[in-house]
């Protein structure tokens, strides 16, 4: 029967198989991104805000005094690579689990081994890759062992841990945000790949007399989206496609990659950040930014119905009565999305987005609703006044329902001052702005309010 410690070691060995088993024969067949994986902290490109000289995270790694952490960021930015570098430097026993394929059973085996080691005064570090994939119950299983120091946790995730990691676990770790690599960082990696003879492409390029000009690197940098793995994989594919004695052109890069990879997850953090930027661009009257984020979402496969719904909401909330046509345009775009579908419905969304971005803005209608809701929540009287109640049933008149109601169309201008709000509610909720069509509404409402003030004494502000 296999001992728990043997199983735990097997788990660890899987992580390092691709990294440490690359001998002379294996190195040639491994992907370029694996062969070029940094061997020291100094080789790691990017994340200077975390790993630059003197930064707290770097000092903790170098001094082997690292506490439990979560590394959060997009793919291809160095999270797993950093975990491997930590594994090489630490004197602690290092284990790794993938939250995609392994669960609590494997975790328990590692915890059992970690307890035994702790009794001997030895530390255990556990990497949980894609930690956000674990359920709440699975994450709960980590808590006591992180809290009492049985293990030092390194969680790696591409998703926002403030959404996908339970709060008790977050409170026991430090969270470090990895950013997409800059264009300069990606170019440094590509140039390293071109000039490294042992792990890169230098020897192969020299033997085949293949040139990689700067414009090809420019194209690789542009398509990578800050993802080192995408850039290196595309470079290797472009070199594979080049003929001996030839050149890797920008066109070659475009042919092997087909299209730029847009970093986006419809259920993840970038989904929320991008729609937030889209809405704020519309609200801020910037049609260029709005169309840019619209294009990003469409390129990444976002559901156009989701985009259309947000346009309809924004038309009512942020444009409102400053341009009553805005809601009609947004609603028509939503209907067009249902009828037409992709890709052509993107044109309808673009028309609606640019219309809303350039429309005059007013949130006064929405603010009126929020104020009324707040008044009700605070205990305002919600009883309908007797003269406004429906008097169409037998006995209604005896109850006073509908008595003294004034039918507006019987009066000049189809307006007559009377109380519509419940007794005791004299607050004004809607205050139109002076922007767009709402200026006309404000003038009309001002005249009615003046008439109401001069008319029946029982009439509140309206």
C-alpha positions in Angstrom: 0.0 0.0 0.0 1.3 3.4 -0.9 2.1 5.6 2.0 0.7 9.2 2.2 4.2 10.7 2.0 4.8 8.7 -1.2 1.6 10.1 -2.7 2.5 13.6 -1.7 5.9 13.3 -3.4 4.2 12.0 -6.5 2.0 15.1 -6.5 5.1 17.3 -6.2 6.9 15.5 -9.0 4.2 16.3 -11.5 4.8 20.0 -11.1 8.5 19.8 -11.8 8.3 17.1 -14.6 8.3 19.7 -17.4 10.7 22.0 -15.6 13.4 19.7 -14.2 13.2 16.7 -16.4 14.4 18.7 -19.4 17.6 17.0 -20.3 19.5 17.5 -23.5 17.0 15.3 -25.4 13.9 16.6 -23.7 14.8 20.3 -24.1 14.6 20.3 -27.8 11.0 18.9 -27.8 9.6 21.1 -25.0 7.7 24.2 -26.0 9.8 27.4 -26.2 7.9 29.0 -23.3 8.8 26.0 -21.1 12.5 26.0 -22.2 12.8 29.7 -21.5 11.2 29.6 -18.0 13.5 31.7 -15.8 15.9 29.9 -13.5 16.4 32.8 -11.1 14.5 35.8 -9.8 16.8 38.0 -11.9 15.7 36.3 -15.1 12.1 36.9 -14.3 10.7 39.7 -16.6 8.1 42.1 -15.4 6.3 42.6 -12.1 8.9 45.1 -10.9 6.3 46.5 -8.5 6.5 43.2 -6.6 9.9 41.7 -7.5 12.1 44.6 -8.1 15.2 45.0 -5.9 14.3 45.8 -2.3 10.5 45.1 -2.8 8.9 43.2 0.2 7.9 40.1 -1.7 11.4 39.7 -3.2 13.0 40.2 0.2 10.7 37.6 1.7 11.6 35.1 -1.0 15.3 35.7 -0.8 15.3 35.4 3.0 13.0 32.3 2.9 10.5 34.0 5.2 7.5 33.9 2.9 4.0 33.8 4.5 0.9 32.5 2.8 0.1 34.4 -0.3 -2.2 34.5 -3.4 -0.7 35.4 -6.7 -3.5 36.9 -8.9 -3.1 38.0 -12.5 -3.7 37.2 -16.2 -2.2 34.1 -17.8 1.4 34.3 -19.0 2.5 36.9 -16.5 4.8 34.6 -14.3 2.7 33.3 -11.4 3.6 29.6 -11.8 7.1 30.6 -12.7 7.5 32.5 -9.5 6.1 29.5 -7.5 8.8 27.3 -9.1 11.5 29.8 -8.2 10.2 29.9 -4.6 10.4 26.1 -4.6 14.0 26.2 -5.6 15.0 28.7 -3.0 13.1 27.6 0.0 14.4 25.1 2.6 10.8 24.0 3.2 9.3 20.9 1.7 7.4 22.0 -1.4 4.2 20.4 -2.7 1.9 21.4 -5.5 -1.8 20.7 -6.4 -3.9 21.7 -9.3 -7.4 22.8 -8.2 -8.6 21.7 -11.7 -7.8 18.0 -11.2 -7.1 17.5 -7.5 -9.2 18.0 -4.4 -9.5 17.5 -0.6 -8.3 13.9 -0.7 -4.9 14.9 -2.0 -4.8 18.0 0.3 -5.4 15.8 3.3 -2.4 13.6 2.4 -0.2 16.6 2.1 -1.5 18.0 5.4 -0.7 14.7 7.1 2.9 14.8 5.8 3.2 18.5 6.8 2.1 17.7 10.4 4.8 15.1 10.7 7.4 17.5 9.3 6.2 20.3 11.6 6.8 18.0 14.7 10.4 17.8 13.5 10.6 21.6 13.2 10.4 21.6 9.4 8.2 23.8 7.2 5.9 22.9 4.3 5.0 25.1 1.3 2.0 24.2 -0.8 1.2 25.6 -4.2 -2.5 25.4 -5.2 -2.7 26.4 -8.9 -6.0 27.9 -10.1 -7.1 28.0 -6.5 -10.4 29.7 -7.5 -11.6 26.5 -9.0 -12.0 24.9 -5.6 -15.5 25.1 -4.0 -16.2 26.9 -0.8 -16.0 23.6 1.1 -12.6 22.7 -0.5 -11.3 26.1 0.4 -12.6 25.8 3.9 -10.4 22.7 4.3 -7.3 24.8 3.9 -8.3 27.3 6.6 -7.1 25.7 9.9 -3.8 24.5 8.4 -3.0 27.9 6.9 -4.0 29.6 10.2 -1.9 27.4 12.5 1.1 27.4 10.2 1.0 23.7 9.3 1.4 24.8 5.7 2.5 28.0 3.9 0.0 28.5 1.0 0.9 29.9 -2.4 -2.3 30.2 -4.3 -2.2 31.1 -8.0 -5.3 32.4 -9.8 -6.3 34.2 -13.0 -9.6 35.3 -11.4 -10.2 38.1 -8.9 -9.8 36.5 -5.5 -12.1 39.0 -3.9 -14.9 37.3 -5.9 -13.7 33.7 -6.1 -11.8 33.0 -2.9 -13.7 32.8 0.4 -13.3 35.8 2.8 -11.9 33.7 5.7 -9.1 32.4 3.5 -8.4 35.8 2.0 -8.0 37.2 5.6 -5.2 34.7 6.2 -3.1 35.5 3.2 -1.5 38.4 1.4 -2.7 39.0 -2.1 -0.3 40.2 -4.9 -1.6 41.4 -8.2 0.3 40.5 -11.3 -0.1 42.9 -14.2 0.1 42.0 -18.0 3.6 42.3 -19.2 4.5 45.6 -20.9 5.4 45.8 -24.6 9.0 46.3 -23.5 8.9 43.2 -21.2 7.5 41.0 -24.0 10.1 42.3 -26.5 12.9 41.5 -24.0 11.6 37.9 -23.7 11.4 37.5 -27.5 15.0 38.9 -28.0 16.2 36.5 -25.3 14.6 33.6 -27.2 16.3 34.7 -30.4 19.8 35.0 -28.8 19.8 32.1 -26.3 21.6 29.1 -27.9 21.0 26.7 -25.0 17.3 27.1 -24.4 16.2 29.5 -27.2 16.2 29.6 -31.0 19.6 31.1 -31.7 21.2 27.8 -32.8 18.3 26.8 -34.9 18.0 30.2 -36.6 21.7 30.2 -37.4 21.7 26.7 -38.9 18.6 27.4 -41.0 19.7 30.9 -41.9 16.3 32.3 -40.8 16.1 36.0 -40.1 13.6 37.6 -37.6 13.4 41.3 -38.4 12.2 44.0 -35.9 8.8 44.3 -37.7 8.1 40.7 -36.9 8.8 41.3 -33.2 6.5 44.3 -33.3 3.7 42.1 -34.6 4.4 39.5 -31.9 4.4 42.1 -29.2 1.1 43.6 -30.4 -0.7 40.2 -30.6 0.5 39.0 -27.2 -1.7 41.2 -25.1 1.0 41.1 -22.3 1.0 37.3 -22.2 4.5 35.9 -22.5 3.3 32.4 -23.3 1.3 33.6 -26.3 4.3 35.7 -27.6 6.8 32.8 -27.3 4.4 30.2 -28.7 3.7 32.5 -31.7 7.4 33.1 -32.3 8.1 29.4 -32.3 5.2 28.8 -34.7 6.4 31.5 -37.0 9.9 30.1 -37.1 8.5 26.7 -37.8 6.6 28.1 -40.8 9.6 29.9 -42.3 11.7 28.3 -45.0 15.4 27.8 -44.7 17.2 30.9 -45.8 14.0 32.9 -45.4 12.6 35.6 -43.2 9.9 35.6 -40.5 7.9 38.5 -41.6 5.0 40.3 -39.9 2.7 38.6 -42.4 4.1 35.2 -41.3 3.3 36.0 -37.7 -0.3 37.0 -38.7 -0.8 33.8 -40.7 0.3 31.5 -37.9 -1.7 33.3 -35.2 -4.8 34.0 -37.4 -6.0 36.8 -35.0 -4.9 38.6 -31.9 -5.7 36.9 -28.6 -7.9 39.2 -26.5 -7.5 38.5 -22.8 -11.1 38.1 -21.5 -13.2 35.7 -19.5 -16.9 36.1 -19.8 -17.4 34.8 -16.2 -14.2 36.4 -14.8 -12.7 39.6 -13.6 -11.9 41.1 -17.0 -15.6 40.8 -17.9 -16.5 43.1 -15.0 -13.6 45.5 -15.6 -14.3 45.9 -19.3 -18.1 46.4 -18.9 -17.3 48.9 -16.2 -15.0 50.9 -18.5 -17.6 50.7 -21.3 -20.4 52.1 -19.1 -18.2 54.8 -17.6 -17.0 55.8 -21.1 -20.7 56.2 -22.2 -21.6 58.1 -19.1 -18.5 60.3 -19.6 -19.5 61.1 -23.2 -16.5 59.5 -24.9 -17.7 57.7 -28.0 -14.2 56.6 -29.0 -13.5 54.8 -25.7 -17.0 53.3 -25.7 -16.6 51.8 -29.2 -13.1 50.5 -28.3 -14.4 48.6 -25.3 -17.4 47.4 -27.4 -15.0 46.1 -30.0 -13.0 44.3 -27.3 -16.0 42.6 -25.9 -17.2 41.5 -29.3 -13.8 40.2 -30.2 -13.6 38.2 -27.0 -17.0 36.6 -27.6 -19.1 38.5 -25.1 -22.8 37.8 -25.3 -24.2 40.8 -27.3 -27.5 40.5 -25.4 -25.6 41.3 -22.2 -24.2 44.5 -23.9 -27.6 45.5 -25.2 -29.2 45.2 -21.8 -26.5 47.4 -20.3 -27.2 50.0 -23.0 -30.9 50.0 -22.2 -30.2 50.5 -18.5 -27.7 53.3 -19.2 -30.2 55.1 -21.5 -32.7 55.3 -18.7 -30.2 55.9 -15.8 -27.7 58.3 -17.3 -29.4 60.0 -20.3 -32.9 59.9 -19.1 -35.2 62.8 -20.0 -32.3 64.9 -21.3 -32.9 62.9 -24.5 -36.0 60.7 -24.3 -35.0 59.2 -27.7 -32.1 57.5 -26.1 -34.2 54.8 -24.5 -35.9 54.1 -27.8 -32.6 53.8 -29.6 -31.2 51.4 -27.0 -34.3 49.3 -26.9 -34.3 49.1 -30.7 -30.6 48.0 -30.6 -31.6 45.3 -28.1 -34.4 44.1 -30.4 -32.0 44.1 -33.4 -29.5 41.9 -31.5 -32.3 39.3 -31.0 -33.4 39.5 -34.6 -30.0 39.7 -36.4 -27.4 38.1 -34.2 -23.6 38.2 -34.7 -21.6 39.6 -36.3 -23.9 42.2 -37.9 -25.7 43.1 -34.7 -22.4 44.7 -33.6 -23.2 47.5 -36.0 -26.5 48.2 -34.2 -24.7 48.1 -30.8 -22.1 50.6 -32.2 -24.9 53.0 -33.4 -26.6 52.8 -30.0 -23.3 53.2 -28.1 -22.2 56.3 -30.0 -25.7 57.8 -29.7 -25.8 57.4 -26.0 -22.2 58.6 -25.6 -22.9 61.8 -27.4 -26.4 62.4 -25.9 -27.0 65.0 -23.2 -26.9 63.4 -19.8 -29.2 63.5 -16.8 -29.7 61.0 -14.1 -32.5 63.0 -12.5 -35.2 60.4 -13.4 -33.2 57.7 -11.7 -32.4 59.9 -8.8 -36.1 60.6 -8.3 -36.7 56.8 -8.0 -33.8 56.4 -5.6 -35.1 59.3 -3.5 -38.7 57.9 -3.4 -37.3 54.4 -2.5 -35.3 56.0 0.3 -38.3 57.8 1.6 -40.4 54.6 1.7 -37.6 52.8 3.4 -37.4 55.5 6.0 -41.1 55.0 6.9 -43.0 57.5 4.6 -46.8 57.1 4.5 -47.7 54.9 1.5 -51.6 55.0 1.9 -53.2 56.3 -1.3 -55.4 59.4 -0.6 -59.1 58.8 -0.7 -59.8 61.0 -3.7 -57.3 59.1 -5.8 -58.7 55.6 -5.0 -60.6 53.5 -7.5 -64.4 54.0 -7.0 -65.6 51.4 -9.5 -67.0 48.9 -7.1 -70.2 48.9 -5.0 -69.8 50.7 -1.8 -66.7 52.7 -2.8 -68.5 56.0 -2.8 -69.8 55.4 0.7 -66.2 55.0 1.8 -65.3 58.3 0.2 -63.3 56.7 -2.6 -62.8 59.1 -5.5 -64.7 62.0 -3.8 -63.5 65.4 -4.9 -61.1 64.0 -7.5 -60.4 66.6 -10.2 -60.2 65.3 -13.8 -57.2 67.1 -15.3 -58.7 67.2 -18.8 -61.6 69.3 -17.6 -59.2 72.2 -16.8 -57.2 74.5 -19.0 -54.0 73.1 -20.3 -55.0 69.7 -18.9 -53.6 70.6 -15.5 -55.2 71.3 -12.1 -53.4 71.5 -8.8 -54.4 68.8 -6.3 -52.7 66.5 -3.8 -51.4 63.3 -5.3 -48.9 62.2 -2.7 -50.0 60.5 0.5 -50.6 62.7 3.6 -47.4 63.8 5.2 -45.3 63.2 2.2 -44.3 66.6 0.9 -40.9 65.9 -0.6 -39.9 66.7 -4.2 -38.3 63.7 -5.8 -37.8 64.7 -9.4 -35.8 67.8 -10.1 -35.0 68.0 -13.9 -31.7 69.4 -15.1 -31.2 72.2 -17.6 -29.6 69.8 -20.2 -31.2 68.7 -23.4 -34.9 68.2 -23.5 -35.0 68.1 -19.7 -34.7 71.9 -19.9 -38.2 72.0 -21.5 -39.5 69.7 -18.8 -38.0 71.9 -16.1 -39.7 75.0 -17.4 -43.1 73.2 -17.7 -42.8 71.8 -14.2 -41.7 75.2 -12.8 -44.9 76.8 -14.2 -47.1 74.0 -12.7 -45.4 74.3 -9.3 -46.0 78.1 -9.3 -49.7 77.5 -10.1 -50.0 74.9 -7.3 -48.5 77.3 -4.8 -51.0 79.9 -5.6 -54.0 77.6 -5.8 -55.6 75.3 -3.1 -54.0 75.5 0.3 -54.2 71.7 0.6 -51.9 71.2 -2.4 -48.3 70.2 -1.6 -45.3 70.9 -3.9 -45.6 68.7 -7.0 
